[in-house]
Amino acid sequence: MMNWKQLFKVTIALMVVSLVMITCEEFEPEDFDLSAIDAAAVSAMADTHEVALRFKSASFYDDGTNLGILLVGGGRDTVIMSVDTSMAIQHVDIFSALVAANPEPLTINDTVYAARITADSLSFHLLSIPTTGTYVFYLNHHAAPSVFHEVSGAMELVGIPSEVMTPELVASLYNPENLDPTIKGRYEFQLEAGQYLFEMARMESTVNDDFRVVLMREQ
């Protein structure tokens, strides 16, 4: 027959074993299944068949005779148009200049867009949306994307994007073998069909110029 000291030790041991079992159950590894859209974005981001996307910075062009917008970043660089150089450059001027220059717009693509974005200015591109819905931009570096649409001759910001890095996406990107994930930003926009001005600015924490952008539409 056990004395009270032995009984106490056995009771404590049983409590410790029970606690360990409960703790192990609570912290069992959990499997995260990527959504179809996130899985497609991860696959596209890793695709080596990329589409070159030349973002442009914008400034006034004035040679003493002609006024216009100077678009730096490939393709047609100068668009002669009516602009007011007494004011800071307006988003509508940049949008009009890009429309006139007619670059290939950013749109849904099966592969990744590769772009070089410097830190000294905002960068712009046209964005073409075929149907109304939720569109998600995936970025491989930290940046601040914005979307503008034209309203009565001016450009208005299309709300604030929802920055949602889902637990499933985070879990799939971070692992002991991958401490530098390929996707660092996920931004959702509610957009109607039409043409937009897409703006992107590098965040201060980003030191790399080479960006990869994937645009997906939630089904």
Residue pairs with C-beta under 8 A, 6 or more apart in sequence:
2 10
32 167
32 168
32 171
32 172
33 168
34 42
34 168
34 169
34 172
35 166
35 168
36 219
37 136
37 216
37 217
37 218
37 219
38 166
38 168
38 169
38 172
38 186
40 216
41 136
41 138
41 183
41 186
41 214
41 216
42 169
42 172
42 173
42 182
42 183
44 109
44 110
44 111
44 112
44 138
44 214
44 216
45 112
45 138
45 140
45 182
45 183
45 212
45 214
46 182
47 111
47 112
49 111
50 111
50 112
50 113
50 114
50 212
51 109
51 111
51 112
51 113
51 114
52 113
52 114
52 115
53 106
53 113
53 114
53 115
53 125
53 213
54 73
54 74
54 75
54 103
54 115
54 116
54 125
55 73
55 115
55 116
55 117
55 123
55 124
55 125
55 200
56 71
56 72
56 73
56 74
56 75
56 98
56 103
56 123
56 124
56 125
57 71
57 72
57 73
57 118
57 120
57 121
57 122
57 123
57 124
58 69
58 70
58 71
58 72
58 89
58 93
58 94
58 97
58 122
58 124
59 69
59 70
59 72
59 89
60 67
60 68
60 69
60 70
60 83
60 85
60 89
61 67
61 68
61 69
61 70
61 78
61 79
61 80
62 68
62 85
66 80
67 80
67 81
67 82
67 83
67 85
68 78
68 79
68 80
68 81
68 83
68 97
69 78
69 79
69 81
69 83
69 89
69 93
69 94
69 96
69 97
70 77
70 78
71 77
71 78
71 79
71 97
71 98
71 101
73 123
75 101
75 103
76 101
76 102
76 103
79 96
79 97
79 100
79 101
81 93
81 96
81 97
81 100
83 89
83 93
90 154
90 155
91 148
91 154
91 155
91 197
91 199
92 150
92 153
92 154
92 155
94 124
94 197
95 126
95 148
95 150
95 155
95 197
98 124
98 125
98 126
98 197
99 126
99 195
103 125
103 126
105 125
105 126
105 127
105 128
105 195
106 113
106 125
106 126
106 127
106 128
106 198
106 213
106 215
107 127
107 128
107 129
107 130
107 215
108 130
108 135
108 215
108 216
108 217
109 215
112 212
112 213
112 214
113 212
113 213
113 214
113 215
114 210
114 211
114 212
114 213
115 123
115 125
115 210
115 211
115 212
115 213
116 209
116 210
116 211
117 123
117 143
117 200
117 202
117 209
117 211
118 202
118 209
119 202
119 206
119 209
122 199
122 200
122 201
123 199
123 200
123 201
124 197
124 198
124 199
124 200
125 198
126 195
126 196
126 197
126 198
127 147
127 195
127 196
127 197
127 198
128 195
128 196
129 135
129 191
129 192
129 193
129 194
129 195
129 196
130 193
131 193
131 217
132 191
132 192
132 193
133 190
133 191
133 217
133 218
134 188
134 189
134 190
134 191
134 217
134 218
135 188
135 189
135 190
135 191
135 215
135 216
135 217
135 218
136 186
136 187
136 188
136 189
136 215
136 216
136 217
136 218
137 145
137 161
137 185
137 186
137 187
137 189
137 213
137 214
137 215
138 183
138 185
138 186
138 213
138 214
138 215
138 216
139 145
139 183
139 184
139 185
139 186
139 187
139 211
139 212
139 213
140 182
140 183
140 184
140 211
140 212
140 213
141 184
141 185
141 202
141 206
141 208
141 211
142 184
142 185
142 202
142 203
142 205
142 206
143 185
143 200
143 201
143 202
143 203
143 206
143 211
144 200
144 201
144 202
144 203
145 161
145 185
145 187
145 198
145 199
145 200
146 157
146 161
146 198
146 199
146 200
146 201
147 157
147 158
147 161
147 189
147 191
147 196
147 197
147 198
147 199
148 155
148 156
148 157
148 158
148 196
148 197
148 199
149 155
149 156
149 158
149 194
149 196
149 197
150 156
155 197
158 189
158 190
158 191
158 196
159 189
159 190
161 187
161 188
161 189
162 187
162 188
163 185
163 186
163 187
163 188
164 186
164 188
165 185
165 186
166 186
169 183
169 186
173 181
173 182
173 183
174 181
182 212
188 218
200 211
